[in-house]
Amino acid sequence: MKLHHILCLAGALLLAGVMLSACKTPKLTQAREQMARGEYYDASQTYRKVYNKLTKREDRPLRGEVAYEMATCYRRLNMAARASAAYQNAIRYEYPDSMTFYWLGRSLQAEGKYQPAIEAYTKYLMWKPSDALAREGIRGCRQAMEVKDGRNTRYIVREAKIFNSRRADYAPMYLDKELTQLYFTSSNEKSTGTSKSEITGMKNGDVYVSRKDEKGEWQRPEPVEGELNSEFDEGIVSFTPDGQTMYLTRARRDPAAATSVEIYTSQRSEASWSAPVKYEILNDTISAVGHPSVSPDGTYLYFTSDMPGGYGGKDIWRVNLKDRVGSLENLGPQINTPGDEMFPYSRADSLLYFASDGHPGFGGLDLFRARLDASGTRWSVENMGRPMNSQGDDFGITFGEGESGFFSSNRGDARGYDHIYSFQLPELNIGISGWVVDRDDEPVQGAVIRIVGDDGSNQKEVARDDGSFRFRLSRGVKYVMMAGAKGYLNVKQEFTSDSAEEDAEYEVDFVLSSISKPNVVENIFYDFDRATLRPESKQALDELAEMLRDNPNIVIEMSSHTDRWGSDAYNNDLSLRRAKSVVDYLVAAGIPEGRLHFEGYGKQRPKMVTKRVAREFPQFEEGTVLTPEFIATLSEEDQQAADQINRRTEFQVTAVDYDMY
């Protein structure tokens, strides 16, 4: 059972009440009177006694009726298994109300019995084919059945045992931004008064607080000091940003009427809280208001109410605390449904959390996240998924640092008692790493890497001595990266991180071109003995064009070189035409002709072996010039390798002050 669930009947948003003298004779009229007053615990016991005495054949119709009403009490007490059994008995004895199948579906769903729940909802839809809540119930069951291993999010949820008693503990709330005091509602045996509630069978709720010690460890909770708690029900609290004013829900109880609730305020003086004072929102005394939540800036009070003008069940409303006149507003049909929306938690102007049994869920109340779009006109609502939600009731969330905090749930408790759970969403480990090297594959000292995302992020890092770097990223973001260093040309790269909720590591290397020496362009190929560029050269040429766009002020000379074979005149002409082919490609790609010169050097400038070449061809010592005379001393295999190295296309920066205007 759970205290908060009483608000589903006759406007009771929080359990409360004074012990009434009960008739000792278990009569049906007595059970119905108890249920009408919201005394579900006492009513369920009385109904059970009546049901057990209806043993004759002619009692079958009445037995079905009693089973249905008893099931309603169990459902209000959140005893899903007992409710399911009682609704099935009502069907067995042919209770004629089609709603029996709907409520059976709800109870089975709260047990996590999703396929039988779907069957019950489907039977109900034969009578009411347009019922939105039943259709949403089926949708929620199917979504739950798709979740494997009880988890579809990365949240880590644990029972916060330090706060929990043997009774109901729920609706946690931090006092302020210090995050060192946690308040919540409890019906444990330390609560004020000696009477047990005829509504729940437990003591009425009080407000408790737990504080962190010097080591940051939570201490055992104690009732709040002062005049706040009483023999009535108090709880479900929220605070102004300064932590000096508490808004809370308190029961309104009249022995002749159903239990209902109202919002009160209490003032803090050091560690003590004053006696609650009613906060007037409505003029009528019929509607219930509760579950207060103050916005982070203290402007709005969000709350739950069944007042007229809603969308059915309990709705979430808000009122301006600074300018109340005419400010009362319903949050609208994107938030509110024909079911119940309760326990709002305003985390930001455009970010609201709440509990609902009207949106598709896993059973009972589920936690939902709602975001307001940039226009301020439309909310997008999403279920927080498992393990935040369960087949039971999950509600009353509060956030601490980042994506962590506490909420309440009755998952796994056959009595339906609520308990407090902690939650944490571990940060995704998404990053990109790599190296900044020159065209000889050597680390570039002092290289600066910048990365800008379309989410507004902007990071900068200097590469380590070995040229390595790493950045943390966010998922689903488009990034532009630029690397550069003194004496080198800038290089840009773009990519988009995956939107999947999982760790990821990306790799990217930057190869910087020197301003002061020739730079070999790898993977440019020509037809044999001709200047025609082969198709497989396209990638290297496109990358060269992009590098020129990223460095718009440089002028380069493209040059081509041949091996030692053939006459000087022939090789000079062939290399000139090949260099011109590259320039023609770059011009066609949009690079201004004034930035490009070409030259053919034939076999006049044999290559000097660099560190990179020496690593690839270890038979050649670094610093060796591959002249015809040197090559002639080599084996035939090494001569072919040396000729291959000499056949190359290069560019050299000749100016860094080009002005296209």
VOGU-3710 file (C-alpha; in Angstrom, 3 decimals, decimal comma):
1> mklhhilcla> 0,000/0,000/0,000  1,167/3,554/-0,368  0,138/6,808/1,189  0,120/8,815/-1,988  -2,306/6,527/-3,781  -5,258/7,612/-1,685  -5,491/10,741/-3,769  -7,121/8,697/-6,497  -10,513/8,698/-4,783  -12,614/11,677/-3,705
11> galllagvml> -9,675/14,016/-4,194  -7,514/12,488/-1,467  -3,993/13,482/-2,545  -2,366/12,392/0,709  -3,447/9,939/3,370  -4,779/11,445/6,528  -7,479/11,014/9,039  -8,553/10,454/12,593  -9,373/6,993/13,875  -13,134/6,455/13,729
21> sacktpkltq> -14,989/3,989/15,882  -15,816/1,019/13,675  -18,924/-1,039/13,799  -18,043/-4,483/15,097  -20,576/-6,226/12,835  -19,126/-6,727/9,363  -22,028/-5,393/7,346  -21,885/-4,410/3,682  -23,305/-0,963/4,440  -20,462/-0,402/6,879
31> areqmargey> -17,857/-1,413/4,271  -19,370/0,961/1,728  -19,435/3,816/4,203  -15,796/3,185/5,019  -14,811/3,164/1,377  -16,818/6,336/0,687  -14,737/8,084/3,352  -11,544/6,765/1,756  -10,873/4,328/4,617  -9,608/1,640/2,266
41> ydasqtyrkv> -7,716/-0,452/4,792  -10,648/-0,814/7,158  -13,055/-1,206/4,253  -11,002/-4,022/2,718  -11,130/-5,980/5,981  -14,858/-5,480/6,312  -15,458/-6,475/2,682  -13,376/-9,627/3,226  -15,585/-10,684/6,150  -18,745/-10,012/4,145
51> ynkltkredr> -17,363/-11,919/1,130  -16,453/-14,969/3,196  -20,007/-15,202/4,584  -21,605/-15,206/1,103  -21,435/-18,962/0,522  -24,908/-19,827/-0,791  -25,678/-20,253/-4,484  -28,178/-17,395/-4,440  -25,392/-15,155/-3,045  -23,323/-15,389/-6,250
61> plrgevayem> -24,443/-12,037/-7,784  -23,799/-10,212/-4,494  -20,472/-12,032/-4,104  -19,405/-10,648/-7,467  -20,414/-7,147/-6,405  -18,531/-7,406/-3,101  -15,469/-8,834/-4,871  -15,427/-5,821/-7,212  -15,675/-3,316/-4,372  -13,086/-5,185/-2,317
71> atcyrrlnma> -10,776/-5,185/-5,348  -11,178/-1,424/-5,546  -9,936/-1,101/-1,964  -6,933/-3,316/-2,678  -6,165/-1,300/-5,784  -6,313/1,928/-3,794  -3,947/0,363/-1,280  -1,732/-0,681/-4,181  -1,959/-4,377/-3,357  -1,894/-5,389/-6,996
81> arasaayqna> -1,929/-9,182/-6,536  -4,920/-9,061/-4,177  -6,693/-6,615/-6,468  -6,175/-8,884/-9,499  -7,521/-11,913/-7,631  -10,576/-9,983/-6,426  -11,358/-8,599/-9,915  -11,058/-12,108/-11,335  -13,531/-13,291/-8,698  -15,894/-10,482/-9,717
91> iryeypdsmt> -15,697/-11,715/-13,323  -16,129/-15,300/-12,159  -19,373/-14,335/-10,423  -20,469/-12,370/-13,519  -20,318/-8,884/-12,081  -21,927/-6,900/-14,925  -19,686/-3,795/-15,066  -17,282/-3,805/-18,063  -14,872/-1,652/-16,035  -13,951/-4,863/-14,198
101> fywlgrslqa> -11,842/-5,882/-17,180  -10,184/-2,470/-17,359  -9,228/-2,488/-13,688  -8,126/-6,107/-13,936  -5,810/-5,020/-16,758  -4,413/-2,221/-14,608  -3,817/-4,551/-11,654  -2,185/-7,253/-13,787  0,016/-4,613/-15,374  1,047/-3,453/-11,906
111> egkyqpaiea> 2,064/-7,057/-11,168  4,197/-7,133/-14,304  1,872/-9,712/-15,912  1,802/-7,897/-19,225  0,291/-10,446/-21,608  -2,712/-11,236/-19,328  -3,112/-7,489/-18,821  -3,273/-6,963/-22,590  -5,970/-9,650/-22,809  -8,011/-7,941/-20,087
121> ytkylmwkps> -7,666/-4,520/-21,733  -8,650/-6,028/-25,086  -11,829/-7,518/-23,616  -12,701/-4,158/-22,093  -12,210/-2,435/-25,461  -14,939/-4,648/-26,895  -17,343/-2,503/-24,842  -15,427/0,790/-25,022  -13,350/0,656/-28,233  -12,334/4,318/-28,047
131> dalaregirg> -11,104/4,332/-24,434  -7,737/6,120/-24,525  -6,502/4,835/-21,159  -7,037/1,203/-22,095  -5,240/1,692/-25,391  -2,361/3,419/-23,619  -2,313/0,533/-21,134  -1,856/-1,975/-23,963  0,840/0,205/-25,486  2,674/0,395/-22,172
141> crqamevkdg> 2,481/-3,391/-21,699  3,937/-3,994/-25,140  6,747/-1,536/-24,514  7,515/-3,280/-21,222  7,622/-6,680/-22,931  10,185/-5,340/-25,397  12,600/-4,414/-22,602  15,069/-7,228/-22,053  16,742/-7,992/-18,731  14,682/-5,328/-16,968
151> rntryivrea> 16,754/-2,445/-18,371  16,561/-0,153/-21,370  18,497/2,832/-20,010  21,904/3,304/-18,378  20,471/4,472/-15,059  21,770/2,696/-11,965  19,067/2,344/-9,286  19,627/1,136/-5,727  17,489/1,071/-2,613  18,606/3,852/-0,255
161> kifnsrrady> 18,335/1,700/2,851  19,536/4,403/5,244  16,267/6,314/4,696  13,822/3,420/4,659  11,783/2,038/7,539  9,411/-0,928/7,805  6,557/1,259/6,679  6,154/3,731/3,808  8,876/6,288/3,015  8,504/8,437/-0,073
171> apmyldkelt> 8,694/11,772/-1,931  12,322/12,767/-1,155  13,348/16,394/-1,666  16,618/18,263/-1,161  16,376/21,338/1,050  18,622/23,548/-1,086  21,616/23,625/-3,433  23,960/22,543/-0,649  22,529/19,015/-1,085  23,324/18,123/2,527
181> qlyftssnek> 19,754/17,693/3,814  17,129/15,360/2,370  13,482/15,632/3,453  10,830/12,997/2,816  7,524/11,644/4,128  7,299/8,570/6,334  4,612/6,617/8,186  7,120/4,784/10,389  6,472/4,079/14,038  8,249/7,261/15,185
191> stgtskseit> 5,582/9,399/13,528  3,418/11,652/15,677  0,402/10,147/17,428  -0,561/6,654/18,499  -3,503/5,878/16,214  -3,335/3,833/13,025  -5,029/5,229/9,954  -8,213/3,487/8,927  -7,205/4,491/5,411  -3,886/2,667/5,275
201> gmkngdvyvs> -3,571/0,647/8,455  -0,366/2,607/9,205  0,361/5,713/11,218  -0,235/9,025/9,504  2,708/10,490/7,640  5,210/12,957/9,086  8,048/14,898/7,503  11,537/13,550/8,217  15,020/14,818/7,442  18,386/13,151/6,979
211> rkdekgewqr> 21,638/15,128/7,065  25,137/14,423/5,814  27,957/14,297/8,344  31,450/15,797/7,961  32,473/12,812/5,817  29,542/13,320/3,459  27,684/10,240/4,740  23,901/10,292/5,193  22,709/9,886/8,792  19,626/8,090/10,064
221> pepvegelns> 16,547/10,289/9,475  14,679/12,007/12,278  11,337/13,846/12,425  11,801/17,536/11,618  12,037/19,809/14,614  9,367/22,375/15,486  5,601/22,470/15,165  5,313/21,047/11,653  4,271/17,441/12,319  0,962/16,591/13,948
231> efdegivsft> -1,451/13,688/14,355  -2,684/14,518/10,869  -0,946/13,602/7,624  1,846/15,940/6,512  4,271/15,381/3,688  5,302/15,723/0,031  7,374/18,859/0,481  9,160/21,428/-1,655  11,264/24,464/-0,777  11,899/27,980/-1,965
241> pdgqtmyltr> 15,413/28,470/-3,411  16,722/29,917/-0,142  15,462/26,910/1,833  13,542/29,114/4,267  9,958/28,313/3,225  8,514/24,821/2,914  5,431/24,047/0,830  3,773/20,814/1,906  0,620/18,764/1,518  -1,651/18,322/4,514
251> arrdpaaats> -4,821/16,324/4,881  -8,199/17,950/5,284  -10,375/15,543/7,226  -14,069/15,684/8,026  -15,683/12,544/9,499  -18,720/13,221/7,317  -16,794/13,667/4,075  -14,115/12,059/1,960  -10,502/12,779/2,764  -8,959/15,573/0,749
261> veiytsqrse> -5,805/17,655/0,961  -4,525/21,211/0,751  -1,181/22,953/0,414  0,357/24,607/3,463  3,521/26,568/4,146  5,984/26,436/7,014  8,866/28,769/7,863  12,345/27,703/8,977  14,173/29,193/11,917  17,581/27,540/12,105
271> aswsapvkye> 16,699/23,801/12,275  13,105/24,295/13,444  9,927/24,561/11,332  6,827/26,558/12,246  3,254/25,300/12,438  1,794/24,964/8,905  -0,338/27,783/7,501  -2,773/27,107/4,663  -1,752/28,494/1,279  -4,898/29,612/-0,539
281> ilndtisavg> -5,015/28,609/-4,201  -8,717/27,814/-4,718  -11,877/29,304/-3,337  -13,824/26,031/-3,332  -13,563/23,426/-0,589  -14,348/20,454/-2,813  -11,265/20,252/-5,025  -8,022/18,895/-3,680  -4,595/20,422/-4,208  -1,293/18,859/-3,229
291> hpsvspdgty> 2,178/17,719/-4,319  3,723/21,219/-4,393  6,916/21,888/-6,356  8,588/25,299/-6,381  10,436/26,208/-9,583  14,227/26,666/-9,206  13,927/30,451/-9,484  11,049/30,605/-7,003  8,598/32,051/-9,537  6,089/29,220/-9,955
301> lyftsdmpgg> 4,415/26,674/-7,733  3,528/23,498/-9,602  0,958/21,220/-7,978  -1,584/18,443/-8,516  -5,326/18,971/-8,419  -8,647/17,487/-9,493  -10,230/20,935/-9,854  -12,630/21,572/-12,772  -11,052/22,533/-16,088  -8,634/19,625/-16,295
311> yggkdiwrvn> -8,357/16,679/-18,650  -9,613/13,952/-16,321  -8,255/12,389/-13,176  -5,594/14,476/-11,456  -3,806/17,151/-13,495  -0,679/19,218/-13,004  -1,247/22,960/-12,655  0,872/25,944/-11,711  0,444/29,375/-10,188  2,780/32,375/-10,137
321> lkdrvgslen> 3,995/32,874/-6,568  5,004/36,476/-7,228  1,904/37,575/-9,119  -0,900/35,163/-8,272  -3,892/37,080/-9,617  -5,051/35,410/-12,830  -1,936/33,261/-13,075  -3,501/29,833/-12,405  -2,970/27,582/-15,430  -3,285/23,943/-16,405
331> lgpqintpgd> -0,163/22,572/-18,112  -2,272/21,284/-20,982  -2,985/18,021/-22,834  0,621/17,252/-23,724  1,312/16,775/-19,994  -2,131/15,862/-18,656  -4,217/12,866/-19,741  -7,556/11,281/-18,763  -5,508/9,436/-16,123  -3,585/10,870/-13,175
341> emfpysrads> -0,546/13,163/-13,456  1,037/13,807/-10,080  4,229/14,635/-8,172  5,582/17,409/-10,428  9,242/18,350/-10,053  10,348/21,537/-11,780  14,036/21,249/-12,595  14,185/24,217/-14,997  11,785/26,494/-16,847  11,688/24,043/-19,746
351> llyfasdghp> 12,310/20,756/-17,902  9,620/19,087/-15,802  9,478/15,629/-14,219  6,254/14,016/-13,047  4,507/10,704/-12,372  1,614/9,458/-14,483  -0,567/6,424/-15,075  -2,139/8,002/-18,160  0,882/8,030/-20,462  2,144/4,615/-21,671
361> gfggldlfra> 4,100/3,011/-18,857  5,301/-0,186/-17,236  2,521/-0,340/-14,648  1,145/1,900/-11,903  2,691/5,362/-11,839  5,741/5,875/-14,028  8,252/8,694/-14,016  8,237/10,950/-17,075  10,475/13,718/-18,356  8,905/16,655/-20,215
371> rldasgtrws> 10,830/19,264/-22,227  9,372/22,528/-23,453  10,385/23,500/-26,980  12,140/26,752/-27,906  8,840/28,412/-28,785  7,502/27,728/-25,299  4,327/26,210/-26,709  4,825/22,460/-26,844  5,976/19,834/-24,357  7,609/16,603/-25,471
381> venmgrpmns> 7,054/13,823/-22,937  9,154/10,669/-22,589  9,050/7,745/-20,209  12,271/7,541/-18,175  12,449/3,815/-18,916  13,721/0,964/-16,823  15,162/0,620/-14,242  13,828/4,040/-13,182  10,345/2,659/-13,754  8,908/-0,722/-12,792
391> qgddfgitfg> 5,583/-2,521/-12,824  4,814/-0,774/-9,523  4,486/2,896/-8,664  7,522/5,113/-9,316  7,202/8,778/-8,385  8,463/11,714/-6,333  11,863/12,425/-7,903  14,504/14,931/-6,814  17,871/15,699/-8,423  21,205/16,330/-6,780
401> egesgffssn> 24,445/16,686/-8,722  24,135/16,058/-12,442  21,948/13,118/-13,377  21,691/11,686/-9,878  19,272/11,912/-6,987  16,459/10,013/-5,276  12,904/8,897/-6,006  10,298/6,638/-4,412  8,869/3,310/-5,519  6,918/0,359/-4,135
411> rgdargydhi> 8,605/-2,125/-6,491  9,087/-5,556/-4,988  7,022/-4,846/-1,852  4,026/-7,159/-1,633  2,417/-4,850/0,952  2,564/-1,954/-1,478  4,791/0,102/0,849  6,866/2,832/-0,774  10,610/3,097/-0,287  13,273/5,565/-1,343
421> ysfqlpelni> 15,741/4,673/-4,083  18,854/6,395/-5,334  19,570/6,783/-9,019  22,563/7,781/-11,080  23,152/8,076/-14,797  26,870/7,435/-15,345  28,523/9,843/-17,714  29,078/8,443/-21,165  32,743/7,968/-21,957  32,803/9,404/-25,451
431> gisgwvvdrd> 36,054/10,773/-26,748  38,207/11,363/-29,752  41,944/10,921/-29,759  44,786/10,871/-32,226  48,135/12,334/-33,216  49,380/15,441/-34,980  52,341/14,562/-37,230  54,114/16,058/-40,215  54,336/14,450/-43,624  57,355/12,496/-42,470
441> depvqgavir> 55,213/10,965/-39,717  57,061/12,865/-36,965  55,241/14,484/-34,010  54,618/18,190/-34,484  55,774/20,048/-31,386  53,365/22,634/-29,977  50,490/21,696/-32,277  47,159/23,271/-31,265  43,909/21,391/-31,855  40,518/23,078/-31,651
451> ivgddgsnqk> 37,149/21,328/-31,757  33,787/23,092/-32,086  30,429/21,303/-31,841  27,020/22,355/-33,105  25,846/22,032/-29,485  27,821/25,198/-28,711  30,846/23,416/-27,248  34,317/24,826/-27,965  37,476/23,058/-26,779  41,191/23,673/-27,297
461> evarddgsfr> 44,222/21,553/-26,463  47,948/21,558/-27,137  49,231/18,190/-28,322  51,603/16,328/-26,027  55,271/15,918/-26,894  54,510/12,709/-28,773  51,856/14,529/-30,817  48,907/12,842/-29,086  45,678/14,526/-27,931  42,212/13,611/-26,623
471> frlsrgvkyv> 38,874/15,411/-26,192  35,674/14,415/-24,368  32,615/14,529/-26,609  28,846/14,429/-26,374  26,669/12,042/-28,346  24,857/13,040/-31,522  26,884/16,225/-32,089  28,442/17,443/-35,336  32,032/18,579/-34,779  34,581/20,586/-36,755
481> mmagakgyln> 38,239/20,086/-35,795  41,244/22,190/-36,797  44,905/21,426/-36,115  47,803/23,779/-36,722  51,290/24,709/-35,550  53,904/27,374/-36,202  55,633/26,632/-39,502  52,839/24,334/-40,707  49,594/24,625/-42,612  46,239/24,129/-40,857
491> vkqeftsdsa> 44,227/20,959/-41,416  40,477/20,645/-40,807  38,311/17,568/-40,299  34,593/17,099/-39,647  32,612/14,244/-38,131  29,436/13,509/-36,167  29,405/11,456/-32,970  26,952/8,575/-32,752  23,673/9,257/-30,952  23,562/5,821/-29,284
501> eedaeyevdf> 23,667/5,800/-25,460  26,912/3,880/-25,165  30,590/4,550/-24,672  32,535/5,318/-27,833  36,084/6,238/-28,772  36,876/7,900/-32,091  40,273/8,250/-33,703  41,542/10,952/-36,037  45,070/11,897/-37,069  46,216/15,216/-38,479
511> vlssiskpnv> 49,056/15,287/-41,009  50,436/18,824/-41,195  52,336/20,166/-44,190  55,491/22,187/-43,692  55,677/25,772/-44,909  59,470/25,653/-45,287  60,146/22,428/-47,197  58,601/20,316/-49,979  55,679/18,084/-49,058  55,162/14,824/-50,903
521> venifydfdr> 51,542/14,165/-51,854  50,986/10,434/-51,567  48,703/8,386/-53,777  48,717/10,533/-56,922  48,934/8,223/-59,926  49,288/8,815/-63,672  48,810/6,595/-66,688  52,066/4,968/-67,743  54,323/7,347/-69,663  51,546/9,974/-69,738
531> atlrpeskqa> 50,285/12,983/-67,703  46,710/11,741/-67,364  45,592/11,443/-63,727  44,177/8,056/-62,799  40,804/7,797/-60,965  42,417/6,474/-57,775  44,154/9,860/-57,380  40,878/11,636/-56,641  40,884/11,249/-52,839  44,408/12,627/-52,450
541> ldelaemlrd> 43,656/15,528/-54,809  40,401/16,384/-53,003  42,224/16,398/-49,666  44,847/18,724/-51,164  42,108/21,072/-52,386  40,500/21,061/-48,937  43,834/21,902/-47,317  44,186/24,877/-49,658  40,704/26,083/-48,709  41,607/25,811/-45,020
551> npniviemss> 44,713/27,960/-45,672  43,377/30,634/-48,053  46,465/32,907/-47,915  49,113/30,515/-49,210  50,540/30,143/-52,700  52,106/26,831/-53,711  54,243/25,381/-56,434  53,189/21,944/-57,598  56,085/19,905/-58,902  56,462/16,464/-60,418
561> htdrwgsday> 59,611/14,321/-60,441  60,674/11,271/-62,445  63,128/8,458/-61,954  66,623/8,258/-63,569  65,542/6,610/-66,819  65,101/8,547/-70,099  66,559/11,783/-71,399  66,503/15,030/-69,459  64,322/16,705/-72,084  61,759/13,914/-72,066
571> nndlslrrak> 61,567/13,721/-68,270  61,343/17,502/-67,867  58,458/17,657/-70,333  56,596/14,668/-68,794  56,961/15,980/-65,231  55,839/19,487/-66,288  52,690/18,102/-67,907  51,961/15,963/-64,844  52,319/18,933/-62,485  50,001/20,931/-64,762
581> svvdylvaag> 47,407/18,119/-64,618  47,332/18,453/-60,836  46,977/22,249/-61,022  44,183/21,908/-63,586  42,333/19,568/-61,201  42,700/22,031/-58,320  41,489/24,941/-60,432  38,445/22,884/-61,453  37,874/22,255/-57,743  37,617/26,014/-57,128
591> ipegrlhfeg> 41,157/26,977/-56,121  42,161/30,345/-57,723  44,831/30,025/-60,430  46,817/32,837/-58,822  47,569/30,555/-55,881  48,955/27,746/-58,024  52,148/27,364/-60,000  53,521/24,231/-61,578  56,953/23,024/-62,514  58,489/19,827/-63,850
601> ygkqrpkmvt> 61,912/18,883/-62,549  62,311/15,554/-64,247  65,221/13,717/-62,651  67,054/16,882/-61,585  66,119/16,675/-57,875  66,558/13,155/-56,523  64,855/12,505/-53,194  66,724/12,627/-49,889  65,720/9,779/-47,553  63,654/11,108/-44,613
611> krvarefpqf> 62,805/9,345/-41,344  59,506/8,206/-42,776  61,101/6,848/-45,949  63,769/5,117/-43,870  61,081/3,415/-41,747  59,289/2,210/-44,877  62,519/1,278/-46,696  65,021/0,384/-43,959  67,664/-0,523/-46,556  68,154/3,222/-47,118
621> eegtvltpef> 69,832/5,289/-44,408  68,198/8,580/-43,397  69,848/11,536/-45,137  70,946/9,548/-48,201  70,296/11,289/-51,556  69,031/8,810/-54,152  71,227/9,946/-57,052  71,717/7,821/-60,202  75,264/7,128/-59,095  74,135/5,832/-55,695
631> iatlseedqq> 71,321/3,773/-57,157  73,722/2,101/-59,588  75,559/0,553/-56,613  72,403/-1,212/-55,351  70,871/-4,579/-56,049  68,227/-4,753/-58,743  65,444/-4,989/-56,152  66,716/-1,962/-54,217  67,199/-0,009/-57,465  63,491/-0,471/-58,240
641> aadqinrrte> 62,606/0,753/-54,736  64,823/3,832/-55,091  63,312/4,649/-58,507  59,848/4,364/-56,966  60,777/6,859/-54,230  62,121/9,359/-56,763  58,896/9,234/-58,804  56,767/11,674/-56,777  54,492/14,713/-56,785  55,193/17,496/-54,265
651> fqvtavdydm> 54,070/20,953/-53,337  56,106/23,747/-51,781  54,663/26,850/-50,120  56,075/29,886/-51,904  54,035/32,671/-50,267  51,766/33,112/-47,257  50,267/36,523/-48,086  47,944/35,794/-50,995  45,016/38,220/-51,124  42,258/37,177/-53,508
661> y> 40,827/40,713/-53,369
//
